[in-house]
Amino acid sequence: MMLFLYVTRNAAVERNAAVIEILGNISFRYAETEDPSFCQEEHLVFLVKLGGEWFIADVETKYDWFVGMYQQKDYDIF
């Protein structure tokens, strides 16, 4: 079983644009272990307001452990 919990930490709104800082917590357990595991990531979500509705314009991950681990290596995910 996997549990996702997202918490909004900061939000800044200025006219038709907004930036929201979101902390994502993921709890899970590998099949071969009894101990729980945990992963945490910070995201910046950029929003834009068009025609009175908010849309996600971009999402940046402040620290992506996967990218940090594999970006300098010869690694093909496909």
N, CA, C and O atoms as CSV, one atom per row, in Angstrom:
chain,resi,resn,atom,element,x,y,z
A,1,MET,N,N,0.836,-1.179,0.000
A,1,MET,CA,C,0.000,0.000,0.000
A,1,MET,C,C,0.879,1.240,0.000
A,1,MET,O,O,1.930,1.270,0.640
A,2,MET,N,N,0.441,2.258,-0.721
A,2,MET,CA,C,1.161,3.504,-0.808
A,2,MET,C,C,0.252,4.627,-0.321
A,2,MET,O,O,-0.941,4.639,-0.627
A,3,LEU,N,N,0.807,5.561,0.429
A,3,LEU,CA,C,0.038,6.676,0.954
A,3,LEU,C,C,0.687,7.976,0.497
A,3,LEU,O,O,1.877,8.193,0.725
A,4,PHE,N,N,-0.092,8.837,-0.147
A,4,PHE,CA,C,0.383,10.137,-0.602
A,4,PHE,C,C,-0.257,11.220,0.249
A,4,PHE,O,O,-1.461,11.184,0.504
A,5,LEU,N,N,0.537,12.175,0.687
A,5,LEU,CA,C,0.032,13.314,1.446
A,5,LEU,C,C,0.693,14.568,0.889
A,5,LEU,O,O,1.920,14.673,0.863
A,6,TYR,N,N,-0.119,15.510,0.446
A,6,TYR,CA,C,0.406,16.757,-0.094
A,6,TYR,C,C,-0.026,17.902,0.807
A,6,TYR,O,O,-1.195,18.011,1.178
A,7,VAL,N,N,0.938,18.759,1.156
A,7,VAL,CA,C,0.695,19.879,2.054
A,7,VAL,C,C,1.143,21.164,1.360
A,7,VAL,O,O,2.257,21.241,0.842
A,8,THR,N,N,0.274,22.165,1.355
A,8,THR,CA,C,0.633,23.477,0.820
A,8,THR,C,C,1.390,24.234,1.895
A,8,THR,O,O,0.896,24.423,3.007
A,9,ARG,N,N,2.603,24.667,1.547
A,9,ARG,CA,C,3.420,25.376,2.531
A,9,ARG,C,C,3.326,26.883,2.362
A,9,ARG,O,O,3.127,27.602,3.340
A,10,ASN,N,N,3.463,27.362,1.159
A,10,ASN,CA,C,3.410,28.803,0.890
A,10,ASN,C,C,2.641,29.032,-0.397
A,10,ASN,O,O,2.634,28.180,-1.286
A,11,ALA,N,N,1.997,30.176,-0.493
A,11,ALA,CA,C,1.305,30.556,-1.713
A,11,ALA,C,C,1.457,32.062,-1.907
A,11,ALA,O,O,1.318,32.842,-0.964
A,12,ALA,N,N,1.741,32.450,-3.133
A,12,ALA,CA,C,1.854,33.864,-3.473
A,12,ALA,C,C,1.004,34.126,-4.708
A,12,ALA,O,O,1.204,33.507,-5.753
A,13,VAL,N,N,0.054,35.047,-4.581
A,13,VAL,CA,C,-0.841,35.382,-5.690
A,13,VAL,C,C,-0.632,36.840,-6.045
A,13,VAL,O,O,-0.635,37.713,-5.177
A,14,GLU,N,N,-0.449,37.093,-7.334
A,14,GLU,CA,C,-0.298,38.458,-7.813
A,14,GLU,C,C,-1.053,38.588,-9.128
A,14,GLU,O,O,-0.607,38.108,-10.169
A,15,ARG,N,N,-2.187,39.236,-9.062
A,15,ARG,CA,C,-3.086,39.431,-10.203
A,15,ARG,C,C,-3.481,38.107,-10.843
A,15,ARG,O,O,-4.249,37.345,-10.255
A,16,ASN,N,N,-2.973,37.824,-12.026
A,16,ASN,CA,C,-3.366,36.622,-12.755
A,16,ASN,C,C,-2.311,35.525,-12.718
A,16,ASN,O,O,-2.293,34.649,-13.582
A,17,ALA,N,N,-1.439,35.569,-11.729
A,17,ALA,CA,C,-0.396,34.554,-11.599
A,17,ALA,C,C,-0.252,34.162,-10.130
A,17,ALA,O,O,-0.492,34.966,-9.229
A,18,ALA,N,N,0.140,32.924,-9.914
A,18,ALA,CA,C,0.332,32.443,-8.542
A,18,ALA,C,C,1.414,31.375,-8.532
A,18,ALA,O,O,1.628,30.670,-9.519
A,19,VAL,N,N,2.087,31.273,-7.400
A,19,VAL,CA,C,3.079,30.220,-7.171
A,19,VAL,C,C,2.729,29.566,-5.842
A,19,VAL,O,O,2.562,30.249,-4.831
A,20,ILE,N,N,2.620,28.258,-5.846
A,20,ILE,CA,C,2.297,27.509,-4.637
A,20,ILE,C,C,3.414,26.521,-4.365
A,20,ILE,O,O,3.821,25.778,-5.259
A,21,GLU,N,N,3.913,26.508,-3.138
A,21,GLU,CA,C,4.930,25.542,-2.729
A,21,GLU,C,C,4.212,24.364,-2.080
A,21,GLU,O,O,3.463,24.533,-1.118
A,22,ILE,N,N,4.445,23.189,-2.609
A,22,ILE,CA,C,3.776,21.984,-2.120
A,22,ILE,C,C,4.818,20.971,-1.669
A,22,ILE,O,O,5.802,20.714,-2.363
A,23,LEU,N,N,4.581,20.405,-0.501
A,23,LEU,CA,C,5.438,19.356,0.036
A,23,LEU,C,C,4.706,18.035,-0.139
A,23,LEU,O,O,3.595,17.861,0.361
A,24,GLY,N,N,5.325,17.119,-0.841
A,24,GLY,CA,C,4.717,15.810,-1.074
A,24,GLY,C,C,5.388,14.742,-0.239
A,24,GLY,O,O,6.604,14.563,-0.305
A,25,ASN,N,N,4.603,14.038,0.542
A,25,ASN,CA,C,5.110,12.947,1.376
A,25,ASN,C,C,4.528,11.637,0.864
A,25,ASN,O,O,3.318,11.514,0.676
A,26,ILE,N,N,5.397,10.665,0.641
A,26,ILE,CA,C,4.963,9.360,0.153
A,26,ILE,C,C,5.456,8.305,1.132
A,26,ILE,O,O,6.652,8.220,1.408
A,27,SER,N,N,4.550,7.516,1.650
A,27,SER,CA,C,4.897,6.395,2.532
A,27,SER,C,C,4.568,5.100,1.801
A,27,SER,O,O,3.504,4.974,1.195
A,28,PHE,N,N,5.475,4.148,1.861
A,28,PHE,CA,C,5.269,2.881,1.179
A,28,PHE,C,C,6.100,1.796,1.846
A,28,PHE,O,O,6.923,2.075,2.718
A,29,ARG,N,N,5.877,0.559,1.428
A,29,ARG,CA,C,6.649,-0.566,1.956
A,29,ARG,C,C,7.024,-1.470,0.798
A,29,ARG,O,O,6.169,-1.876,0.010
A,30,TYR,N,N,8.319,-1.784,0.700
A,30,TYR,CA,C,8.773,-2.748,-0.297
A,30,TYR,C,C,8.236,-4.125,0.060
A,30,TYR,O,O,8.127,-4.458,1.241
A,31,ALA,N,N,7.901,-4.925,-0.935
A,31,ALA,CA,C,7.286,-6.238,-0.720
A,31,ALA,C,C,8.155,-7.160,0.113
A,31,ALA,O,O,7.637,-7.970,0.883
A,32,GLU,N,N,9.469,-7.050,-0.029
A,32,GLU,CA,C,10.357,-7.980,0.667
A,32,GLU,C,C,10.774,-7.530,2.074
A,32,GLU,O,O,11.593,-8.189,2.714
A,33,THR,N,N,10.218,-6.416,2.556
A,33,THR,CA,C,10.585,-5.929,3.884
A,33,THR,C,C,9.351,-5.690,4.744
A,33,THR,O,O,8.236,-5.564,4.239
A,34,GLU,N,N,9.571,-5.633,6.032
A,34,GLU,CA,C,8.506,-5.301,6.980
A,34,GLU,C,C,8.523,-3.824,7.351
A,34,GLU,O,O,7.518,-3.275,7.804
A,35,ASP,N,N,9.682,-3.184,7.153
A,35,ASP,CA,C,9.844,-1.783,7.551
A,35,ASP,C,C,9.271,-0.835,6.511
A,35,ASP,O,O,9.430,-1.067,5.313
A,36,PRO,N,N,8.605,0.231,6.949
A,36,PRO,CA,C,8.073,1.214,5.999
A,36,PRO,C,C,9.194,2.083,5.428
A,36,PRO,O,O,10.232,2.266,6.065
A,37,SER,N,N,8.980,2.610,4.237
A,37,SER,CA,C,9.905,3.545,3.598
A,37,SER,C,C,9.188,4.873,3.404
A,37,SER,O,O,7.964,4.955,3.508
A,38,PHE,N,N,9.963,5.906,3.122
A,38,PHE,CA,C,9.406,7.250,3.072
A,38,PHE,C,C,10.156,8.061,2.021
A,38,PHE,O,O,11.371,7.918,1.880
A,39,CYS,N,N,9.463,8.892,1.299
A,39,CYS,CA,C,10.060,9.774,0.303
A,39,CYS,C,C,9.382,11.134,0.434
A,39,CYS,O,O,8.175,11.209,0.664
A,40,GLN,N,N,10.147,12.193,0.289
A,40,GLN,CA,C,9.591,13.534,0.405
A,40,GLN,C,C,10.154,14.404,-0.713
A,40,GLN,O,O,11.357,14.390,-0.972
A,41,GLU,N,N,9.280,15.159,-1.375
A,41,GLU,CA,C,9.708,16.060,-2.443
A,41,GLU,C,C,9.032,17.414,-2.276
A,41,GLU,O,O,7.920,17.507,-1.757
A,42,GLU,N,N,9.717,18.463,-2.725
A,42,GLU,CA,C,9.154,19.809,-2.708
A,42,GLU,C,C,8.906,20.246,-4.138
A,42,GLU,O,O,9.775,20.112,-4.999
A,43,HIS,N,N,7.705,20.772,-4.386
A,43,HIS,CA,C,7.330,21.209,-5.725
A,43,HIS,C,C,6.894,22.667,-5.696
A,43,HIS,O,O,6.294,23.131,-4.726
A,44,LEU,N,N,7.207,23.382,-6.772
A,44,LEU,CA,C,6.670,24.714,-6.992
A,44,LEU,C,C,5.679,24.596,-8.143
A,44,LEU,O,O,6.040,24.164,-9.238
A,45,VAL,N,N,4.436,24.980,-7.896
A,45,VAL,CA,C,3.387,24.913,-8.911
A,45,VAL,C,C,3.080,26.342,-9.346
A,45,VAL,O,O,2.706,27.188,-8.534
A,46,PHE,N,N,3.246,26.591,-10.642
A,46,PHE,CA,C,3.006,27.915,-11.207
A,46,PHE,C,C,1.641,27.911,-11.891
A,46,PHE,O,O,1.370,27.088,-12.765
A,47,LEU,N,N,0.786,28.851,-11.474
A,47,LEU,CA,C,-0.569,28.942,-12.005
A,47,LEU,C,C,-0.755,30.248,-12.767
A,47,LEU,O,O,-0.102,31.251,-12.479
A,48,VAL,N,N,-1.646,30.216,-13.732
A,48,VAL,CA,C,-2.016,31.421,-14.474
A,48,VAL,C,C,-3.541,31.451,-14.570
A,48,VAL,O,O,-4.187,30.421,-14.769
A,49,LYS,N,N,-4.102,32.652,-14.424
A,49,LYS,CA,C,-5.558,32.809,-14.477
A,49,LYS,C,C,-5.946,33.336,-15.856
A,49,LYS,O,O,-5.537,34.424,-16.263
A,50,LEU,N,N,-6.748,32.533,-16.565
A,50,LEU,CA,C,-7.209,32.904,-17.904
A,50,LEU,C,C,-8.719,32.785,-17.953
A,50,LEU,O,O,-9.275,31.739,-17.620
A,51,GLY,N,N,-9.381,33.847,-18.366
A,51,GLY,CA,C,-10.836,33.812,-18.468
A,51,GLY,C,C,-11.524,33.489,-17.163
A,51,GLY,O,O,-12.585,32.865,-17.159
A,52,GLY,N,N,-10.934,33.905,-16.049
A,52,GLY,CA,C,-11.528,33.671,-14.740
A,52,GLY,C,C,-11.257,32.303,-14.141
A,52,GLY,O,O,-11.735,32.006,-13.045
A,53,GLU,N,N,-10.495,31.456,-14.842
A,53,GLU,CA,C,-10.165,30.124,-14.327
A,53,GLU,C,C,-8.663,29.968,-14.157
A,53,GLU,O,O,-7.884,30.510,-14.940
A,54,TRP,N,N,-8.256,29.225,-13.130
A,54,TRP,CA,C,-6.844,28.983,-12.863
A,54,TRP,C,C,-6.388,27.722,-13.583
A,54,TRP,O,O,-7.075,26.700,-13.579
A,55,PHE,N,N,-5.199,27.818,-14.210
A,55,PHE,CA,C,-4.596,26.690,-14.916
A,55,PHE,C,C,-3.157,26.506,-14.450
A,55,PHE,O,O,-2.470,27.473,-14.120
A,56,ILE,N,N,-2.716,25.270,-14.427
A,56,ILE,CA,C,-1.320,24.990,-14.094
A,56,ILE,C,C,-0.472,25.295,-15.316
A,56,ILE,O,O,-0.691,24.732,-16.389
A,57,ALA,N,N,0.501,26.192,-15.151
A,57,ALA,CA,C,1.385,26.574,-16.242
A,57,ALA,C,C,2.674,25.763,-16.226
A,57,ALA,O,O,3.234,25.459,-17.279
A,58,ASP,N,N,3.145,25.411,-15.028
A,58,ASP,CA,C,4.408,24.669,-14.914
A,58,ASP,C,C,4.517,24.105,-13.508
A,58,ASP,O,O,3.898,24.609,-12.571
A,59,VAL,N,N,5.306,23.059,-13.376
A,59,VAL,CA,C,5.619,22.467,-12.073
A,59,VAL,C,C,7.116,22.209,-12.042
A,59,VAL,O,O,7.663,21.572,-12.942
A,60,GLU,N,N,7.772,22.704,-11.007
A,60,GLU,CA,C,9.199,22.453,-10.804
A,60,GLU,C,C,9.375,21.650,-9.528
A,60,GLU,O,O,8.740,21.926,-8.510
A,61,THR,N,N,10.237,20.661,-9.596
A,61,THR,CA,C,10.582,19.910,-8.399
A,61,THR,C,C,11.885,20.480,-7.866
A,61,THR,O,O,12.901,20.485,-8.562
A,62,LYS,N,N,11.853,20.960,-6.632
A,62,LYS,CA,C,13.048,21.591,-6.061
A,62,LYS,C,C,14.213,20.609,-5.950
A,62,LYS,O,O,15.352,20.956,-6.264
A,63,TYR,N,N,13.934,19.407,-5.512
A,63,TYR,CA,C,14.974,18.392,-5.425
A,63,TYR,C,C,14.353,17.078,-5.873
A,63,TYR,O,O,13.489,16.521,-5.196
A,64,ASP,N,N,14.799,16.598,-7.004
A,64,ASP,CA,C,14.282,15.342,-7.535
A,64,ASP,C,C,15.369,14.289,-7.364
A,64,ASP,O,O,16.339,14.276,-8.122
A,65,TRP,N,N,15.220,13.409,-6.381
A,65,TRP,CA,C,16.240,12.413,-6.076
A,65,TRP,C,C,16.520,11.518,-7.278
A,65,TRP,O,O,17.657,11.092,-7.477
A,66,PHE,N,N,15.502,11.230,-8.076
A,66,PHE,CA,C,15.705,10.361,-9.232
A,66,PHE,C,C,16.616,11.031,-10.252
A,66,PHE,O,O,17.578,10.427,-10.727
A,67,VAL,N,N,16.311,12.277,-10.585
A,67,VAL,CA,C,17.148,13.016,-11.529
A,67,VAL,C,C,18.550,13.189,-10.966
A,67,VAL,O,O,19.531,12.993,-11.683
A,68,GLY,N,N,18.658,13.553,-9.696
A,68,GLY,CA,C,19.959,13.730,-9.073
A,68,GLY,C,C,20.808,12.477,-9.104
A,68,GLY,O,O,22.032,12.552,-9.206
A,69,MET,N,N,20.166,11.335,-9.018
A,69,MET,CA,C,20.895,10.077,-8.996
A,69,MET,C,C,21.328,9.633,-10.389
A,69,MET,O,O,22.400,9.048,-10.544
A,70,TYR,N,N,20.509,9.903,-11.404
A,70,TYR,CA,C,20.753,9.319,-12.714
A,70,TYR,C,C,21.117,10.304,-13.827
A,70,TYR,O,O,21.482,9.863,-14.917
A,71,GLN,N,N,21.034,11.605,-13.602
A,71,GLN,CA,C,21.257,12.529,-14.700
A,71,GLN,C,C,22.698,12.530,-15.219
A,71,GLN,O,O,22.912,12.834,-16.392
A,72,GLN,N,N,23.678,12.207,-14.400
A,72,GLN,CA,C,25.068,12.188,-14.833
A,72,GLN,C,C,25.534,10.807,-15.268
A,72,GLN,O,O,26.717,10.619,-15.551
A,73,LYS,N,N,24.627,9.839,-15.328
A,73,LYS,CA,C,24.993,8.475,-15.673
A,73,LYS,C,C,24.392,8.096,-17.012
A,73,LYS,O,O,23.417,8.694,-17.468
A,74,ASP,N,N,24.988,7.099,-17.630
A,74,ASP,CA,C,24.451,6.574,-18.876
A,74,ASP,C,C,23.291,5.662,-18.522
A,74,ASP,O,O,23.467,4.467,-18.285
A,75,TYR,N,N,22.106,6.245,-18.490
A,75,TYR,CA,C,20.914,5.530,-18.017
A,75,TYR,C,C,19.767,5.810,-18.958
A,75,TYR,O,O,19.467,6.968,-19.249
A,76,ASP,N,N,19.126,4.765,-19.437
A,76,ASP,CA,C,17.975,4.901,-20.327
A,76,ASP,C,C,16.768,4.297,-19.657
A,76,ASP,O,O,16.728,3.095,-19.392
A,77,ILE,N,N,15.771,5.139,-19.378
A,77,ILE,CA,C,14.597,4.653,-18.654
A,77,ILE,C,C,13.674,3.827,-19.546
A,77,ILE,O,O,12.844,3.077,-19.033
A,78,PHE,N,N,13.798,3.945,-20.856
A,78,PHE,CA,C,12.913,3.203,-21.766
A,78,PHE,C,C,13.523,1.908,-22.226
A,78,PHE,O,O,12.903,1.171,-22.993
